Amino acid sequence: MIELNQLCRTFMLGDQAVHALDNISLSISPGEYISVMGPSGSGKSTLLNVLGLLDVPDSGQYRLNGTDTTALSDNARARYRREHIGFVFQSYHLVPRLTARENIELPLVLAGVAPAERKRKVTAILAQLSLTERADHLPNQLSGGQRQRVAIGRAIVMQPRLLLADEPTGNLDSQSGSDVVNILEQLNRQGITLLVVTHDSALGQRARRHIRMVDGRVVADQPPGSAAQASHA
């Protein structure tokens, strides 16, 4: 599903070059559940942004579902992102003036889906995420856990094959965080490839594959219980 070959991404901080991604090569199969961990500044968020087609590497190749995404135009990249990738962020990124229903529906509106089909899809997701009774509430009328469930609903309404979660429980209490993790893992069991970036070691250890980054490099890539580590990139 995902093939990364020698990806590099460098940022300039003043006159100093920071290698956010330093020669990253990875292969991710459909349906995997992966955590990406590492200290601040290790390149986790940059990797997530590149995987989500929000950023473009300086060099190397990123193939998603057989498509070389590094060769896409900006418009083609945006369309491909909308059709194939879902995002869940720590800070939700909901539209304040839209209800829970309307926030979930938004990607369908942007994709030109007919109103009747939009209603069918959104109603099903609201029920799946136990949000039916909160469907007409604005984000500021919802709890943190409910807002994150709305964000998940928006992320999956286009039925993406890849779901990227950046610190999805970072703003939640333990019970709400547990509920959100259970939802994400249920989606993974249904076939969605799930990649979670987190500082929470307990959350990271739940994944079936663990990737650790330091200074823009993958320094470990292993399944639970494995002592094998990837060589430094």
N, C-alpha and C positions, 0 to 999 in steps of 0.2 A: 504493500500500500504506500509506504513512505520510504524513499531512498535518498539519503543525504550523502553527497560525495565531496569531501574536502571543502566544506563551507567555511568562509571567512567573512567576518564583519568587524570593521574597525571604526571607532569613533575618536575624534580629536577633542581632548579636554585641554584647552589652552594650546600649548605647543607640544603636548604629550599625546602619543597614540595609545589608545586603549583597545586591546584585542578582545572584544566581547565574545566573538566566536573565532576560535583558532584551529582551523583545519579539522572541522567536525565531520565525521563519517558515521552514519547510523542507518540501520534498516529496521523498520517497524512493520509488523504484519497486521492484517485486518483483525479486529477484535481484541487486540492486546490492551492490557491495563498497566500503565507505566507511571511511575512517579519520577520527577526530576527534582533533585535536591542539591544543596550547596550553599556556601556562605553568600552574603550580599556581595554583588559585583562579580559573581562567578559566571554570568552569562545566561542564567536560567530564563529570564524574561526576554532577552534578545532571541534566544532559541525559540521560545513560544511565539514571539512576534513574527519570526521568519516562517515557522510552521503554519501560522495562521494567515500568511500572505499579507500581513500588516507592514512588513519590512522586507527589503530585498538584500540578499547577501552581496558583498563586494565581489566575491569570486566563488566558484564551486557550483554545484548543481543540486537542485531540489526537485525530485520527481514525486508527484502525488497522483495516485491512481493511474500511473503510466504517463502522465502529462508533465513535461518539463516546465515547471512554473516560472523558472528564472527567465524564460523566453517570452512570457506573456506581456502584453501591453498593460497599462494601468487599468483600463476599462475591463479588459479580459480577466485580469487578476481579481478585480472587485466582483465580477460576476461569478467567477469560479469559487471565490471565498463564500459568497452568499449561498451557493448551491451545494457546497460540499463540507463546510466547516462551521461548527457551532462554538461559541465562546461563553464562558462563565467567569466573571471577574469578582475580585474581593469586594469592590464597591458598587456592584450591581449594574450601574450604568443604565438605569431605567429612565424613560422620558417622564419627567414629573407631572406633566399635564395630561398624560394618558392613563387610563385605568389599567388594571392588571390584564384584562382581556385585550385591550388595545395594544399594550406593550407586547404581548405574545403574538398578536396578529400582525405587527408592523412588518416583519420580513416578508410575509405573504403579500401585503399591500405593495411593497417595493418590487416584488417579483411579478406583479400583475395577475395574481391568482383571483379567480372570480369570487364575488362575495359569498355565494352559497357554499363553495368549497372552503373558503376561509372560515366561515362559521362552524362547519363540520369539524375541521381540524382543531380549531381553538377550543371548542367545547370538549372534545375528547381529551386534550392535554390538560385543561382545567380540572377535569375529573381525575385524570391520572395523577396529578400533583396535589390533589385534595384542596383545590382553590376555587371550586365552583361557587361557594358562598361568599368569596371575596372578589369575584370577577369584576365587579363594578366599583371597586375601591381604588383610589389613587395611591401611589407608592407611599406617600406620607401618612396614609391610614393603615399601613401594613406593618407587621413586625419585621425584624431583620430576616428571620427565617422564611417568612412569606415572600419578602422581596427577592430573596435568592431563589426561591422556587419559581417565581415569575420569570426571573432571569434565565433559569434553566429551561422553562417552557419556551421562551423566545429563542433560545439557542437550538432547540430540537424541533421546532415547528416545521422547518424545511427538510426534516429527516436527513440530517448530515451523517456522513460515515465517520467523521472525525470530530471529537469533542475535546476542546482545550480548556482546562480549568486553572486559573491563576489564583492561588490562595483562596479557594472557594469557601472555606470556613473561617477565614481570618477575622471577619467582623461579627461572628456569631457566638452565642453562648454554647455550652457543651451539648445541650439537648438539641438545639436547632442545627448545630454543626453535624451531629450524628444523623439527624434526619436527612440533611442535604447529602451527606456521604452515602447513605443508603440508597437515595434516589439515583445518584451518579453510578453507583455500582450495579443497580438494577438495569440501568440503561446499557451499561457495558455487557451485562449478561444477555441482553437482547441483541447484541451484535455491534454496538457502537464502539469504535476504538477510542479509548479514554486516556488522555495524558494530563496528569495533575502536577503543577508546579507548586511546591509547598516548603515552608520552613518547619512544619509540624512533623516530627519524626514518627509519631504514632499514625498519622494519616499516610505518610510516605510508605511505611512498612506494610500497609494494607494492600498495596499494589502487587501484582505478580512479577513485575520487573522493576528494578531500581536503577536509575541512572544518576550518577553524582558528577557534578561539574565543579571545577576550580580554575580560576583565571582563564575562562573561555574554552577550557578543554574538558572532554569527557575522561575522567580518571577512573571511573568504575561503572560497569554495566553488567548487572547480575540479577538472577532470579532469587527469590527468598531462599535462604539456607545455602546458597552457593558461595563458595570461597573464591571462585574464579573472578578475576577482575580483568577488564579490558586494559590493554596497554595504553600508555599515554598517547593521545593523538599527536 
